[in-house]
Amino acid sequence: MADVVLVVLRRPELATTLLHAAQRVATLMGGARLNVLAVQEQSRVSALGAEALIAEARSMEQTKQQERLRVATLQGAFAAWVRETGSDAYWTEAEGSAPAIIGERGSRADLVVVGQPPEDDRLARQAFSAALFGTDRPVLMVPPGSSTDFGRRIAIAWRDEKRAVSAVIPALRWLSGAEHVHVLCGVREGAPAPVMPRVLREHGIAADLHTLRIGAAPFGQTLLEAAHDVSADLLVMGAYAHSPLRELVFGGVTRRMIDRADLPVLMRH
């Protein structure tokens, strides 16, 4: 039985990068089926007067045309990538609410690959949130311009709790084949020194342990700088939300990574 990776395409300029990243994920997993998904967002009709409805209908039709063009461009990028790589990935598209569709289809996959959502793109942020919080699956976030040849030098942002373990477990196969694994532990002044995570010891994963002081600087930035200091090509971490409105409010470190990460990040809530 093959693992299934769902690749969510939204921005045409990032499509090829995401597809290459998903192909790398399949290699690290020892083989996987790639299901590539593009969602055409539905326009919503408001309860307006006749004149306003006419104007809105024109705007909705224009939006639908833009959405059809966006999805067609994504499909073209997918077809070009298949010709280049010879991949047997599967193309699917759907129309409707992207968060609902991603949540439903992502929950049937083993891992979800998504692009890093821009701060000013509300729909992209909602789609990303659906992947991260609505699927109960690990999510690989891929920033624009990041290397897709990752998995050789892996950094793990460690907190001794369930979310961190949930993020590490799906990556165990990746960790066992990595050249270097680094565990990055944040410690406040006066706290006990960290120890190597039990989940790594029990699975025979050799790693280097690094202590990061938690101070006045945003810890997300400290974490990202530490990942660069050890030349990590992939960061593994738990994801956190500090509000019931989790599609709008991420935890501080999670938000920092979503906004600023420049290397692939494997997250799990």
N, C-alpha and C positions, 0 to 999 in steps of 0.2 A: 504494500500500500504506500503510495507516494504522498509526501507532504504537499500541501497546497499553499501557495503564496498569492495573495491578492495585491495587485499593483493598481493603485488609484491614480489615474492621470487627470490633471485639471489644467495646468498651465502648459501650453504647447512648447514654450521655450525650455521647459524642464523635462519634457517627456522622454527624450533619449537618455538623459542622465538617470532617470528613474528606472528605465528598462534595463540599462546596464547594471545598475545597483541590484535589481531583482535577480538578474542572471547570476551575479556574484553570490547573492544569498542562496540561490538554488545549489550552487557549487559547494558552499559551506555546509549546507544541510545534507549533502550527499545525494542530491537530486530532488527536484520538486516540480510540480506542475505550476506554471505561471498563468494565472487568470488576470487579464488586464481589463480594467473597468473604466469607462468614461460615462459620466452622468450629465444629461442635459437637464438643467434646472427648469422647473415649471414656473411660469409667471402666475401671479395671483391677482384676481379681480377684486377691486374695491367696490363698496356700495356707494356709488356716486350718482350725480345727476346725469341726464342724457348727454349734454354737451361735454362734460368732463369724461364720461364713459367713452365717447368717440375718440377723444384725445388719448385716453389711456389705452384704448384698443390699438391705436396706431403705434403707441410706444411699446405695447406688449408684442405686437407683431415684429417690430424692429428687434426687440430683445430676443425673440424666438429665432429670428434669422441669425443673429450674432451667436446664439448658443449652438445652432446647427452648424455654423461655420467653425466654431471652436472645436466641436466634437469631430467634424470632418478633418480638421487639421491634425487633431490628435491621432485619428485613425491613419492618416497619411504618414505621420511620424512613426507609428507602430509598424506599418507595412514596410517602410524603408528600413527600419531596424531589423525586422525579420529577414528581409533580403540580405542584409549585411551580415547577420550573425548565423542564419540558418536555424534560429530558434523555432520550437514548435509551441510557442505560447499561444494562448487562446484569447481572442478579442471579444469583449461583450460591452454593450452599452445599454443604458436605461434612461428613462425620463421620469422625473419626479423630484422628491426631496432628497438631496445628496446625503444629508446626515442619516436619514432613515434607511436609504439603500445601502450606504456604506456599513452602517451598524448591522444590518441583517446579513449582508453577504460576507462581511468581515468575520462575523461570528462563526461562519462555516469554514473559514480558512485556518491555517496554522500560524500564519504571520501576515501582517499587512505592511506594505511599503507605500509611503506617502511623501510628497514634497514638503519642504519647510514652508509654512504659510506666511505670506507677507503680513506685516502689522496692519496695513490699511485695506486688507481684503477680507471683509467680514465673512463671505461665503466660504472662502478657503479655510478660515479659522474654524468655522462651524464643522466643515467636513473633517478637518484634522482632529477636532475634539471628538467627533463621532468615532473615528478610528481608535483613538486613544482610550476613551472612556466608555464607548458603547459596544465594543466587540469582545472585551475580556481576552484580548489577544496581544502578544507583543507587537510593537509598531516600530518599524525602522523609518526614521525621519531623515530625508536626504536633502541637504542644502544645495542651492545652485553652485556649480563650480567645484564641488567637493569631489575627492577621488572616489571612484567606484571599485577600486582594487583594494578593498579593506579586509580586515580580519587577520592581519599578521601581527600587529601591535595593538592590543586591546586594553583599554582602561575601564575599570569598573568603579563607579561612584557608589561607595558602600555606606549603608546605614543598616544597623543590625535589627531589621524588622522585615515584615512579610513582603512589602512591595519590592525591596531590594532583592530578596530571594526569588520572587516571581519574575524579576527581570533577568536574573542570572541563569535560572534553570533552562529556559529555551536556548541560551547561548552556550551551553556546556559543550556541545559538539564543536562550536566555533573556537572555544577556549582551548580545547584539547589539541587543536591543530595550529594554534597560534605560535609564533616565534617568541613573543614576550607578552605576559599578562601583568598589568599593574593595578593594584587595589588602592584607591584614593579615599582615605577616611578623614572626614572633618572632625576636629576635636576642639572643644572649648577649653579655655585656660582652667587648669585645676582638675580636669577630667582624667580618668585613667587612660593609659596608653592603649590604643586599639590592638586587636589581635587578628590574625588571619581568619577570614570568614570560614565557619565550619563547613558550609556547603562546598567550598573549594577543596578543603582538606579531605573531606569524605569522598570526593570524586577524583582525587589524585591530581588536581590542577596546581602546577607550580606557578607561583606568582610573587612579585615584589610588593611589599606593603609600604605605602607612603602616608605620612601624617600631614594633614593640612590644618593649619590653625584657623579657627573661626573667629573673625574679628569684626572690625567696623565695615570692611569692604563687603560688597554683595558676594555671598558664597558661590553663587553661580559663576561669577567671573573668576573667582579663585580656582574653582573646579576646572573651568575651561582652560585657564592658563596652565594648570598642572597637567592636563591632558596633552597640551602642546609640549610641555617640558619633557615628557617621556616619549615624545614623537608618536603618540597614539594615532591610529587611523580609524578607530571606532571607539565610541563611548557607550557603555552599558549602564543604565540607571533606572531606578524606580521613578514613577511619575506621581505627582501630588496635586490635589486641588484643595484650596482653602475655603471653598464656598459650595453650598448646594447648587448654585448656578455654575456648574463646573464647565459648561461650554463657554462661559464668559470669563471666569476667574481661575487662573491656574496658580499653583503654589509658586513661591518666589524663585526657587532654583529651576523648576520646570519651565516657568515663563522665560527665565533668562536663556535657557537652552533653546527654546522655541524661537526666540527673537535673535539670538546672537551666535548660536553654534555654527561653526564653519567646517565641521566634520560630521559624518553620519552618526546618529545617536539611536541606539536601540532602547526603547522605553517600554515599560509595562506598568499599568496602574494596579 
